[in-house]
């Protein structure tokens, strides 16, 4: 499904994506919103939110840095392996 969303987004159509998989959402989004208890608590460029230590720990369960390849694709670095 993510490939289809990428193709649709290339046509300048705006997509509202509600996704629990934060890494997938940040990979697909230009802008992201964090909703806690029904209220937007944080918003901004998806790359900025993905780099936020609190977002990484609370929503992604990651305490290590998130790396991006040369195409901007997220790679989560944990325990000496790349995912």
C-alpha positions as CSV (number, residue, x, y, z in Angstrom):
1,X,0.0,0.0,0.0
2,X,2.8,2.5,0.7
3,X,4.0,2.3,-2.9
4,X,0.5,3.3,-4.0
5,X,0.5,6.2,-1.6
6,X,3.9,7.4,-2.8
7,X,2.6,7.4,-6.4
8,X,-0.6,9.3,-5.5
9,X,1.4,11.8,-3.6
10,X,3.6,12.5,-6.7
11,X,0.5,13.8,-8.4
12,X,0.2,16.6,-5.8
13,X,-2.9,15.1,-4.2
14,X,-3.0,15.7,-0.5
15,X,-3.4,12.5,1.6
16,X,-4.5,12.3,5.2
17,X,-2.9,9.2,6.6
18,X,-3.8,7.9,10.0
19,X,-1.2,5.3,10.8
20,X,0.0,3.6,14.0
21,X,3.3,2.4,12.4
22,X,5.2,5.6,13.1
23,X,8.2,4.7,11.0
24,X,6.0,4.0,7.9
25,X,4.1,7.2,8.5
26,X,7.3,9.3,8.8
27,X,8.6,7.6,5.6
28,X,5.5,8.6,3.7
29,X,4.7,12.0,5.2
30,X,6.0,15.5,4.5
31,X,4.3,16.9,7.6
32,X,3.3,14.9,10.7
33,X,1.1,15.4,13.7
34,X,1.3,13.7,17.1
35,X,-2.0,13.2,18.8
36,X,-2.2,12.4,22.5
37,X,-5.5,12.0,24.3
38,X,-7.4,13.4,21.3
39,X,-5.3,16.6,21.0
40,X,-2.5,17.5,18.6
41,X,0.6,17.9,20.9
42,X,3.3,18.1,18.3
43,X,3.4,18.9,14.6
44,X,6.0,19.7,12.0
45,X,8.0,18.2,9.2
46,X,8.1,14.4,9.5
47,X,11.9,14.4,9.4
48,X,12.1,16.8,12.3
49,X,9.7,14.7,14.4
50,X,11.6,11.5,13.5
51,X,14.7,13.2,14.8
52,X,13.1,14.2,18.1
53,X,14.5,12.1,21.0
54,X,11.1,12.1,22.8
55,X,9.2,11.0,19.7
56,X,11.8,8.2,19.0
57,X,11.6,6.9,22.6
58,X,7.9,7.2,23.3
59,X,6.3,6.4,19.9
60,X,9.0,4.3,18.2
61,X,10.5,2.6,21.2
62,X,14.0,3.6,19.9
63,X,16.7,5.1,22.1
64,X,19.3,5.0,19.3
65,X,19.7,7.3,16.4
66,X,17.7,7.0,13.3
67,X,19.8,7.0,10.1
68,X,18.7,7.9,6.6
69,X,20.2,6.6,3.4
70,X,21.1,8.9,0.6
71,X,17.4,8.8,-0.6
72,X,16.1,9.9,2.8
73,X,14.7,6.4,3.6
74,X,14.7,5.7,7.3
75,X,16.9,2.9,8.6
76,X,16.6,2.0,12.3
77,X,20.0,1.1,13.7
78,X,19.8,-1.4,16.6
79,X,22.1,-4.0,18.0
80,X,24.6,-3.8,15.2
81,X,22.1,-4.6,12.4
82,X,20.3,-2.4,9.9
83,X,16.5,-2.8,9.4
